[in-house]
Amino acid sequence: MKLSKSICYKSVALSLSVLLFQACNPSDTVPKVVLPNGTVSLIELNDLHAHIVPHIEQVRDANDSSIILSSRGGLARIKAKMTELTNSGTIIMNVGDTFHGGAEALFSNGNDIVDLVNDLPIDIAVMGNWDFAYGAPATLARFGNVTDAKVKRPSFPYIAANMSYQLPLGLQKKFAANAPVKALATNVFEKTFKMTMGEDVLSPTTMITKNGIKVGFIGITSDIINRMSPLLASMIKFPQGEAAYIALIEKYSTQLKGQGANIIVVMSELGIHKDVQLGNKIKANSVDVFFSAHTHEATFKMINTTSGAKVVESGDDTYLGEMKVTVTEGKITSYAWKLHEITNDIVPDPALLAKINTLRAKYLNPNVSITTNGIPPNIKDANLTAPELNMAKAIFTRKKTPIVLNAPLDKFIGTTTLPLTRKNVLENGFNSVLGQLLTNNKNATLGILPGFRYDDAIIPAQANSTSVNGYNWTSEANVVLNGNITIENIYRFLPSTNFVATANITGANIKKFIENELTSAFSSDAFKQAGGWMPGITGIKINVAVNANDGTRLIGITDLNDVGIDDATILSVASACAREFEPTPTLAQTVICGQALFTDVVQDKNMTTANFLIDAFSKNLDENITDTKRITDSANTPLWPASPYVQPVSQIIDSIQ
């Protein structure tokens, strides 16, 4: 039916009058947008590394470069502090390595630590690189879609924007010319791990509302898993490089803001150096705060970046970090950052303390006998066809040497005459001692050890400094310095299943090995960094310039008598970082500490590095060991504790406010 012009004019006039009435009438029925006002308290725990009881930690004073040996940490103390700090606006984050580190983790495939950490009031979390250490099947059963009765799961959600499923690259290459077999392999993985190729392993983001304020979280886990070992996450793809992470952050920041987020937080296990670099490169106001992990740096002050993002890291279980963000009319108006020390004066949460003591009883039993094996994929629940089952058995069958704990953790095994510490990025007392023990035992020239961050200091009574670490310390009254070593101390230093091995390397290749590691630790492009910690190298003297460009930091090497080493010289090696598969037995014959530069690699499958060290200290083999400094930095780069950061990078130090 057609309407007359007069009716149309009258309808328009009526519509306009209604709109004018609604705009002017104070009883307007259109809902008024109420912008939130208030404060959100963001609490960070990072890099717990399965530290469930207090331990001696080297702590840098917030106001100067003095070092205090202090009893820090302890899960029951951490829970008590979390409870004290909690209010209606609190969100508690767990960022980075949690379920790996120490005997209780190693000999339970992380399960015993999951049981305890589930008692903490954690709201949201991000995995760390060492949370992948029990192998891909265990990782995906703990965090992914698949479940397995042998693997316990956290009771709080994990997020990650940089993890997607893929068919392992080795199989992609192997089956590239055989589409039916590749399809069969794809079905095996998708059914076994309850996923679809290309989908995100975890939710990339989440939103949490407190006091009417919406906080959008972006999760980013480590990007170095495949460099640690391709077997740890063979069916997971991790984006690589600065550009990829800028794109991820900006994409999800835009999404969260579109959903009404007032605060954008990135929980990152990339490490503080990469987070600062990203903060300086992303679009302005894309992110409000990066909470870093992986690098164990204690930031007593916020780091400002050119995008406006603040970057902070809470050290490890030694501290809890608290960022109070105040919002006025929906916009951030202030930040306040504080590190809370986890010290002896905190009364432990009694229920969690009792649970910890009960769990540890089995590890302290004089007759303890615990064997741990790897966790295979749970193919019995995958509903595989006969051809798929045959392929699954071919792909997933891999023998792993079991390891056994047959002595209680508190068993005394010896006393060190030198400080065993690790808090130095170039060289440290622990690696100096272990490297010399290995070379003496294997009659080798070089000792090469992994560059871990784990650091439970063991200090002899008479020591007040060490020539390797080069700094003095004082100790709190409740810290006993006697140099005594227990089984537990060994597994805190070496909580992995590396084996002792011997090998050979040329002078040219050891120079290449060192140069590669210097780039991984000190590159001014943080995305060229890997672990961020030099491996231990003993048996030679090394001259470096930490502040030089990539590929030019190594000035030269000599033997211990200051005689130069020719490129063609063959050097014998004793190593503490050989792994069974890299990811194949063939590759394992050339790889030491992640670099395939060695020949004649022979692993001692009956001797883990932990068992080697237990045996060595039991026999007092360290009596003739020295801690003479072997690495010289001609640039005299300030190192911790002169620098506030253990891993110095000028872009970090220069940008601190």
C-alpha positions, -999 to +999 in steps of 0.1 A: +000+000+000+013+035-009+013+063+016+002+098+007+028+127+008+009+144+036+009+113+057+047+109+051+053+145+060+033+141+092+052+109+101+086+126+096+075+156+117+063+133+145+095+113+144+116+145+147+095+157+176+100+124+194+138+126+190+139+162+202+118+153+232+141+123+241+172+144+237+159+172+260+137+153+285+156+146+317+137+114+321+154+100+290+150+063+289+183+057+271+208+041+296+236+063+307+271+049+304+288+047+338+326+048+336+344+029+363+364+044+391+387+026+415+419+006+419+429-029+407+457-047+425+476-070+402+498-095+421+526-114+403+543-146+413+568-157+387+593-184+382+585-205+412+605-234+398+589-258+422+604-241+453+580-253+479+602-247+510+624-217+521+659-216+507+690-194+509+689-167+482+714-140+472+694-108+474+705-075+461+697-045+483+671-022+466+692+009+474+727-002+466+748-031+453+753-049+485+744-086+487+725-103+516+722-140+520+687-145+531+662-173+538+635-166+512+605-182+496+584-211+507+550-219+493+532-216+526+547-181+532+537-171+496+501-181+503+500-162+535+513-131+518+488-135+490+460-137+515+473-106+533+474-086+501+440-097+487+411-073+486+380-069+464+402-055+436+429-081+436+439-104+407+467-129+413+488-140+384+513-169+381+537-163+352+565-186+341+582-217+352+561-234+380+560-272+379+597-279+373+628-276+395+639-298+424+634-334+433+598-332+442+590-320+407+615-342+388+605-375+404+567-369+401+567-354+365+555-322+382+524-338+398+534-332+434+539-295+427+506-291+409+489-305+441+504-278+462+502-248+438+465-255+434+461-243+470+472-208+460+445-183+452+457-178+416+433-163+390+452-166+358+485-180+346+510-184+317+534-214+312+571-211+313+597-229+291+605-254+319+568-263+322+573-281+289+602-302+303+583-334+309+577-339+272+549-329+248+524-356+259+527-346+296+525-309+287+493-312+266+477-335+292+485-309+319+474-277+300+457-288+267+425-305+256+436-341+263+434-356+298+455-384+313+451-400+347+490-399+350+491-361+347+476-337+372+462-304+360+462-269+375+429-257+390+433-222+375+432-212+338+462-208+316+463-186+285+488-182+256+484-163+224+516-178+208+509-216+208+491-234+179+490-270+169+509-284+140+520-317+126+556-321+138+580-306+113+600-339+110+568-358+099+558-330+076+591-333+058+590-371+059+555-374+045+556-344+022+554-365-010+528-390+004+495-372+011+476-403+024+502-412+049+505-375+060+467-375+064+469-406+085+496-391+107+475-359+111+445-380+122+467-398+148+478-365+164+444-349+162+426-378+179+454-384+204+456-349+216+420-338+210+429-309+188+427-296+152+458-286+134+462-248+134+440-241+164+452-224+195+464-247+222+451-224+249+428-193+249+450-163+238+432-139+262+408-135+291+389-107+308+386-103+345+364-076+361+372-062+396+355-032+412+337-026+379+371-023+361+377-047+332+413-060+329+421-077+296+450-102+298+471-114+269+492-145+276+526-152+260+546-182+268+583-188+260+595-187+224+626-209+229+611-243+236+622-258+203+657-245+209+658-262+242+648-295+225+624-301+196+609-330+215+595-308+242+568-293+220+571-311+187+534-306+177+533-269+189+541-239+167+556-208+184+558-175+164+593-163+161+607-128+159+599-092+170+574-085+142+553-116+150+549-106+186+541-070+178+513-082+156+500-106+182+499-080+210+483-053+188+457-078+175+446-090+209+449-055+225+424-042+199+400-071+205+401-066+243+396-029+241+366-036+218+352-057+246+355-028+270+388-034+287+400-005+308+435-020+314+455-042+290+480-065+306+505-088+289+517-118+310+549-127+292+575-155+296+596-141+268+619-125+294+622-089+304+646-079+276+621-089+249+593-073+268+611-040+270+619-042+233+583-049+225+571-021+247+593+003+227+580-010+193+542-015+197+516+011+190+512+038+217+488+027+245+484-008+231+495-023+265+495-008+300+517-033+318+540-061+308+544-086+337+577-104+327+590-138+337+618-162+326+647-138+334+643-138+372+650-101+373+638-083+404+626-048+393+624-025+423+612+002+399+590+002+369+606+003+335+590+029+311+588+022+274+581+046+245+546+031+239+536+040+274+537+004+287+553-003+321+575-034+323+581-052+356+593-086+368+591-100+404+624-120+405+613-155+415+597-170+446+618-146+466+592-118+460+556-111+451+551-081+429+521-058+434+510-033+408+482-010+419+465+006+389+440+034+396+412+041+371+392+074+369+363+077+346+374+045+328+410+058+322+442+049+340+454+078+362+482+062+383+504+032+388+522+021+420+546-008+420+561-027+449+581-059+455+571-077+487+599-099+501+590-134+511+610-136+543+611-155+576+589-130+594+558-142+574+538-167+593+532-196+569+497-206+560+491-235+584+470-257+561+494-255+532+524-260+554+509-292+568+502-304+532+538-296+522+552-315+552+530-345+544+541-345+508+578-341+516+577-370+540+580-396+512+611-378+499+626-377+533+620-413+541+653-431+548+640-460+526+628-438+497+628-454+463+611-435+435+616-442+398+605-417+372+599-424+335+586-402+307+549-400+301+538-414+267+508-401+248+474-415+260+465-434+228+441-458+246+415-430+249+420-418+213+396-442+195+422-449+168+415-472+139+439-501+134+461-483+108+461-452+130+471-473+161+500-489+142+512-455+131+508-441+167+530-469+181+556-462+154+556-425+160+553-424+198+574-454+209+606-440+224+626-455+252+637-432+279+662-440+306+645-440+339+660-422+368+658-433+405+658-415+438+671-439+463+683-416+491+663-391+512+666-355+503+681-345+536+710-370+533+743-352+539+768-360+511+797-337+517+810-302+523+821-277+497+852-256+503+841-231+477+809-211+473+784-228+451+764-200+435+750-193+401+740-157+400+765-145+374+757-145+337+793-150+325+807-175+350+799-187+385+811-208+414+789-237+408+798-242+371+834-237+379+834-265+405+813-289+384+833-283+352+866-290+370+852-321+386+841-334+352+874-327+334+894-343+362+871-374+362+871-378+325+907-366+318+893-340+295+905-305+286+871-287+285+842-289+309+809-277+294+778-273+314+742-259+309+736-223+318+707-225+342+692-197+363+685-220+393+703-206+423+703-221+458+735-207+473+757-230+493+784-211+512+812-224+533+816-209+568+849-192+561+839-177+528+829-140+524+835-137+487+845-157+456+870-147+429+846-161+402+816-140+412+837-111+425+814-097+452+811-097+489+781-106+510+766-105+545+742-130+559+711-128+580+712-141+615+690-171+606+712-182+577+737-209+586+769-209+564+786-243+567+791-255+531+771-287+538+755-303+508+725-326+507+708-346+480+682-319+479+708-292+471+720-313+442+686-316+426+679-279+431+711-272+410+704-300+385+667-308+383+669-325+349+678-357+332+709-347+314+737-372+312+775-370+316+791-373+282+825-371+265+832-356+231+857-338+210+856-303+194+880-283+173+895-250+183+875-233+155+842-249+167+847-240+204+852-204+193+820-207+173+802-223+203+813-194+226+804-167+201+769-182+195+763-183+233+775-147+237+749-136+211+722-157+229+730-139+262+739-104+252+726-094+218+712-059+217+683-074+197+666-093+224+649-116+199+683-130+191+687-140+227+678-176+238+684-187+273+701-155+283+727-173+304+762-184+295+769-221+298+797-231+321+830-235+303+862-246+322+896-256+310+904-225+289+906-187+294+882-166+275+885-129+266+852-112+255+837-078+250+801-080+262+791-047+246+803-055+211+781-064+181+768-099+175+795-121+161+824-100+174+822-104+212+848-131+215+883-116+214+902-148+219+908-180+239+939-196+254+947-226+275+952-221+312+989-213+306+979-184+283+990-202+251+967-196+221+945-224+207+947-230+170+915-236+150+926-271+140+934-282+175+913-311+188+901-305+224+886-332+245+853-324+263+835-336+294+799-324+294+770-322+318+743-313+292+740-343+269+704-354+262+693-387+249+676-374+217+683-341+199+657-351+186+673-382+170+700-406+182+721-394+152+719-358+162+726-367+198+760-378+187+770-342+178+750-320+202+763-306+235+743-279+252+721-274+222+749-269+196+758-295+169+795-287+168+810-318+185+822-351+173+825-385+190+798-378+216+795-407+240+768-405+267+771-424+299+734-435+303+742-448+337+753-414+351+731-384+353+748-352+361+731-351+395+743-386+403+778-376+392+779-346+415+765-367+444+793-392+439+819-365+436+811-347+468+807-380+487+843-387+478+855-352+485+867-348+450+866-310+452+896-307+476+919-295+448+894-275+429+899-237+426+875-209+416+899-189+397+883-164+373+886-176+336+865-152+316+876-115+312+853-089+298+875-063+283+846-038+282+842-041+320+804-042+316+788-037+350+775-071+362+752-080+390+752-067+417+768-036+404+741-037+378+705-041+390+701-068+364+717-102+364+717-102+326+729-067+316+715-051+285+720-013+280+685-008+267+671-021+301+695-001+323+692+031+303+654+031+303+648+026+340+631+055+357 
